Amino acid sequence: MSNRKIPRLVVAGLRGGSGKTVVSLSLITLLKNKGLQVSVFKKGPDYIDAGWLARAAEVPCYNLDLFMMSPDQVLKSFAIHSTPPLPSFIKGGSISIIEGNRGLYDGIDEKGSYSSAELAKLVMAPVVLAVDCTKTTSTIAALVLGCQKLDPDIIIGGVVLNRVATVRQEDVIRKAIFSICGIPVLGAIPRLQKDPFPERHMGLVPHQERGGIDESMAAVREIGEKYLDYDGIIKVANSVDKLKLSEESGVKSHELNQKNKLQTHNFSLRIGIIRDSAFQFYYQENFEELEKRGAELVEVSPLKDDRLPDIDALYIGGGFPETHAIALAENTKFKESLHRLIEQGLPVYAECGGLMYLGSNIRMGEKTYPMAGILPVTFRLDKKPQAHGYSLVEVSRANPFFPLRTVLKGHEFHYSRVMDVGERDVTMAFTVKRGRGIRDKKDGMCYKNTFATYTHLHAAGAPEWADGMLKAAKEYKNKKDKMKNQN
């Protein structure tokens, strides 16, 4: 058993939309301004909030999820990524901030399975509740008390009031929480005249698409400085016990000291990553797992590049191809390059938005936009979510990436749906046990060495994903090298 003292806390809410992201970002910028090295985490399958957290902390954000990852995998990731080597100019120490999702106890069932509360217990972190105070006063204390009583093992370290309308309202709530709940109010944010983080159908607008990022960051810095109790928050974060790491978690002392540094610089494989404002839904852990095992990641963009570089495999993550449909449709040179390489056997792995881009068309309203045309699928954007939540799939057919009968845990979140699947030599490799998939409880469309799915996977919880990517890349590279030698 290895123990390590990591100052830490979880920022949670009573519900989704309570303002915990604004609280988290304000807190992160405040801590950084005070000279602390801040490590950031997002609970659950989330890319957009994680992107904003990384932007505020100026370090990668890592996702912790008890459905997609085992408890030991969560502990390992948290321990490794919470202990960066501090540069000489950092004088204030380090702290880890985890932003929860939904309400504190919200999970997939009435027991709150896989909730932010369960994560807080696992990593032994106190919770700071972000509470929306709109049109209420002392009832806030009743809600906070309920959170305290529902599970005595959850430590509610304090409360940050959000969207406070008046000084009197704030005073009443502060007194009620202190007298009824016995915990401090660690900040009170007034109702803002302008939301620094506007939302879209899937939550916040990703920072890659957001204009005025500097203004948004300036806004949360001001909120943190003016309205959060730095000393009180630090006291809560430092009140933790040492993190308990079992031998089963697989955390080695050199990993804690080096924070998952790359084990090799002799890259043998080149894996292309389509990454720009249209495709930005990636887990940092997926990148790092490929790099740790000898892959060089090469970023490419179908918005601005006219062809693919020399690569051994291609990874297309999710995103919002629909908001860039015109530019994607008009870049015919890139699509021709992609099509040519796929016909030559280039391994391509695509998730959600990547799946849509590989299809024939995207329909929005009365307009249709031609995509890459690799897969004979037409997608339509709807106003309501077509799938939203955790997924469970089993590999039921041969494919370029996964062994048969492998069971994978992931998630789906998309507003697109399949309108039409044309006749072409494609197969479906996944049988969907939980979730929706592409059609008829099937997912994972295969064509040659291309694999496209609505299911998002996390490398820590699905090591088979990185295995498959590297295996396919090596086979393709060997094929290329053999052809070069013959010529």
N, C-alpha and C positions, 0 to 999 in steps of 0.2 A: 504494500500500500504506500503510495506516494502522496504527500500533502503539500499544498502550496497556497500561500495567502495572496488572493487576488481581490483587491477592492472592486466591488461590482454591484450592480442593481439592475432590476427589470423595470422598464417604464410600461405600465399596462393601463387599460381603460376599463370603463364599465360597459362599453359597447364599441362597435366600430364607428368611426367618425366623431369620437369624443375629443380629438385633438392631440392624441399621444404622439403623432409624428412631429407636430410643431413643437411640443414639449421636448421630445427627444433631440431634435435638431438644435433648439435653443440651448439645451443642456450641454450638448456636445461642443458647440461653439464657445460657450462660457468656460467649460473645463479647459479647452485648448488655449483660450485667452489667458487663463491662469497658469499656463505652463505645463499642463499635464499631457502625457501621451495617452490618447484615447483609442481603445479598441472597440469596434462596433459590431453588433450582431443583430440579425432580424429573425424573430421567431416565425416559423411557418414558411410555406412556399410563396415567396414574394420577391419580385425583382425590382419593382419601381421604388418602394420605400427603401429597400436596401441600397439602391443607387443613390438616393438622396443622402442616406446616412454616410455612405462612403465619400460622397462629395463634401459633406460637412466636416468629417473627420480627417479627410485627405489620406485615408488608408483604405484598403479593401474591406468590404463588409461581408461577413460570413453568415450563412443561414443555418439555424438550428431547428430541427423538426423531429418530433418524436414518432411521427408516423413513417416518414421516409427513412429515418435513421434509428438505429438501436440506441438505448441509453449510453452504452459504452462509446459508441461512435460520436454521440453528442458531446459527452464529457471530453473525449480526446480532442475534438475540434475546438471546443471552448478553451481548454487548457493550453493548447499549442498557440492558438491565435490571440490569446489574452496576454501573452508574455513576450512582447517584442524586445529586442535589445535596445536600450535607450541611448540615443545619441548624446554626446557630451553636453550639448546645449539644452537638453531637456532637464530641468531642475525639479519639476514638481511631482515626479513619480508617474505611475500609470494607473489607469482605471478602465473597467470594461462596462459598456452600456449595452443592454439587450432591449430592443423594442419589441413588445408583444404584438399580438394581432387579435382583432375582435375584442370581446370582453374578456376579463381575466380568467373566468372559468369556462368560457365557450370552447367546446370541443366537438367531436363528431357524434356524441350521444349525451344522454342526460347525466352521465357521470363526469362529463367534461374531459373525456379521454383526449390526450395529446394537446391539452390547452396550455396557455401561457403559465397558468398556475402550476401545472405539472412540470413544466420546464424550470420554473423558479425553484421548485423543491429539489429537482435533480441537481442543479448547479448551486444550490444553497445560497440563493441571492434574495435580498429583501426587495420588496415591490414598492415602487412609487406610483400611486394611482393618479392618472390625469382624468379629471372630472369636469364634464360639461355642466356649468351652473346655470344654463339658460332657464329663466322663469322658475327658480326654486331657491330655497335657503336651507332650513334645517333638515329637510328630507335627504340632503346630501349625506349628512351624518348617519342616517339610517342605512343608506346604501353602502357606505364604507364599513359600518358595523357588520352588516350582513356578509361582506367579503371577509372580514376578520373571523367571524363565527363559523362560516361554512366549512372552512378547513383550518383548524388551529395551527397546522404545520406551515401555513403560509404566513410570512412575516410582512405585514403592511408597514413599511418604514415611514411613510408620510404621504401627503396628498398635494398635488398641484392643481389649483383651481383654474379653470379655463372659461373664457367667454363671460367674465364677470361684468355686470352692467353698471353697478354703483359701489361706492365706498361702503355704504350701509349694508348692502347685500354681502360684500366680502367680509365685513366685520361679524355679521351674524353667523355666517358659515364657519369662519375660523373658530369662533367661540363654541359652536355646536360640536365641531369635530374634536376639539381639544377636550371638552368636558365629557362627551359621550364615548368617543373612540380612544382617547388618551394618546393620540399621535399628533405630530406637528403638521401644520400647513407649510409646505416648502416653497410656495410660490403662488402668485395670483396674477393671471394674465387677463387683461381686460378684453372686452369684445373689440376685435380689430375692425377698423373701417375698411381695410382692404386685405383680402386673403393673400398672403405671399405664395401660397401653393394651391392654385386652382386644380379642380378635379375633372376627370373625364370618366368615361364609362367603366374603366378598370381601376379607378382610383386616381391618385395624383398623376399629373402629366409627367412623364419621365424627364429627368434633368437634361438628357441628350436633346430633347425637343423644345425645352423651355427657354424662351427668350428672357433676358433679364435675370440670369442666374446670380450675378453679383448683387443685384438689388434684393433678391430673395435671401441670400446669405447675410446681407447687411441687416435685413429685417429681423432674422432670428438671433443674430448677435445682439441687437438692441433689446430684444425681448429677454434674452438670457441675462444681460447685465442689469436691466431695470426691474425685472419681476421675479427672478428666481433666487432662492436663498442658498448661495454657494456653500457656506459653512455648514448649514444644516444637511445639505445633500451629501457633502463629503463625509459627514459624521455617519450617515446611514450607510454609505458605501463601504466605509471602513469597519462597520460593526459586524462584518461577516466572520464566520469561522474559516479555517483553512479548507480549501477544496479537496475532497477525498477522491483520489484516483485509484481505481483497482488495477491489478496487474492485467486483468482482462481488457481494460481499455487500450492497452498497447502503447501507452505514452512512454517514450524513452526520454531520459534526461537531456540528451543532445538535441532532441526535437524541441523541448521546452526552451533551451538556450538559444537555438538558432531560428526559431519560429518558422519551421517548415521550409528552410532554405533549399534551393535546388541541389540535388545530390550529384548532378552531372552537368557539365557544360559542353560535353561532346555530343551535340544533338545529332541523331542519326535519321530522324524523320522530320518532315515539314508538314504541319497540319494547318490548312487555311481556316481562318475564322471570319465569317461574314459578320462584320461588326460596324455599325454606323447608327444613325438616328432611326433607321427603319428596323434594324435588328439589334436589340440591345439586351434581350432577356437571357442572361447567362449566369450560372453560379460560379463564383470565383474558385470554388473547390474543384470544379470540372477542369478549368484551365490549369490549376496547379497540379492536379493529378496527372494530366498529360505531360506537363513539363518535367515533373519529378521523374518520370519514366523515360525521358530522353527525347521528347518531341519539342521542336521549335514551333511556336505559334506565329503564324503570318496573317496579319489582318488585311482584309480586302473588302471592298464596298461595291455592290452593284449600282449604287447611286452615282459614283464618280469614276470607277475604273472601267476600262473597256475590255479587259480580259483577266482570266485567272493567272496567277504566277505559277511557277514550277512547284507543285505541292504533291504530297503522297495521299492526302485525304482532305475532305472539306467538312466543316461543321457549321451548320446554319441554325442559329438559335431562334427563339421567338421574338416577337416585337409587334410593330404596327405597320405591316406592308400596305395596309389599306390607306393610311394617311400619306403614303409616298407612292401611291399607285401610278400616277402619271409618270414620274421619273423612272420608276422600275420598268414600266411598260415601254418607255421610249429608248432605254439603253439596250438596243438590239445586239450590239457587239458583245456585250458581256453575256447575254443569254446564249448567243451562238457559241462563245468560248466554253461556257458551262455545258451546253448540250454536246459539243464535240468530245470533251473530256469524259463525260459520263458514258458516252457510247464506247469510249476506249477502255472503260472499266474503272474510272476514278471512284473510290469509295466516298459516298456523300451521306452524312447523317443530318437530318433536319427535324426540328421540333416546331410544331404549331405555326407560327408565322413563317418559318422556313418551309413547312409543308405547303402553305398557301402559295408561297413564291414559286415552288416547283410545279404547281398546278397549271392548268391551261388558262384559266381566267379568274378574276375576282369581280363580282357584281356588287355594285352599291347603288341602290335606287334603280334608276333607269339606265345607268351607264355600266359598261363592261370594259375591263382593263386586261389586256393580254399579259400573262406572266411568262415564266420560263418554258412552259409546255413540256416538261419532262414527264409529268404524270397526267393522265387523262381525266382530270378532275376540275370541275367548276365550283367555286366557292361563292357564297353570298353572305354579306354582312347583315345581321339582324340587330334590332334595337334591344333585345333581351339576351342574357347569357344563354348559350347553348350547352355549356358544361361549366361547372364551377365547383371544384373540390378535389379531394384525394382520389387517386385511381389505383387500380390493382390489375395487372395484366399478366398473362402467361404466354410464353413463347410456344406457339402451336404449329408453326411451319418453318422450314429451313429458310435462312436469311443470311446476309453477309456479316452480321454483328453479334448475334446472341445464340447460345446453345439451346437446343430444344428443351422444353419443360422448365426453363428458367422462369421464376416468378419475380416480378419487379413491382416495387411500390413507387408511385410518382404522383403527379397531379395534372389536372386539366383546368384551363380557364380561357374561354374564348367565346366571342360573339359570332364567329363565322360558322357556317354549316355547309355540308356538301349538297349541292344541287343536282349534280350529275356526274356519273363515272362512265367514261367512254370505254369502248372495247380496245384493249391493248394488253400486252403481256405483263400484267402486274398481279401480285399476290398480296395477301394480308397475313402478317406473321404473328400478330398479337390477338389472343382471345381476351376480351375485356371482362374481368370478374367484378370490377367496381368502376363506374364511370360510363362514358358514352363512346369514345373512340370516333373513328371516321364514319362507319356505317354498320348497322346490324351487329353491334357489339364486337366489331372487328377494328383493329388499328394496326399501325406499322405497315404501310404500303411499300412494297419492294418492286424495284425495276432495276435489273442488272445489279450493280453494287450500290444502288441508292436505296436508302431506308428513310421513310418520312412518317412522322407520327404526331398526333395531338398530345401525346403523353410526354410531360417533362420529367427528366430523371436527374437525381442528385448523385454525384460521383461517390460521395461518402457512404450513402445508403445503397447504391447500386454499383458496386465495383465492376460488375460485368460490363457496364457501359464503357469504361476506359479500356478494359481488356479487349472488347470488340473493336473499338476505334484503332487501337495500336496494332492489333492482329491484321485488320483489313489494310491499314496503311503499309505495314511491312510487306504484305503479299503484293500489293500494287507496286511498291518501290522495287521489289525483287524482279517483278515482271518488266518494269521499265529498264532496270539495269541489264537484264538478260538481253533485251532487244537492242540496247546500245552496244553491248559486246558483240552481238551477231553482226551488227552493221560496221 
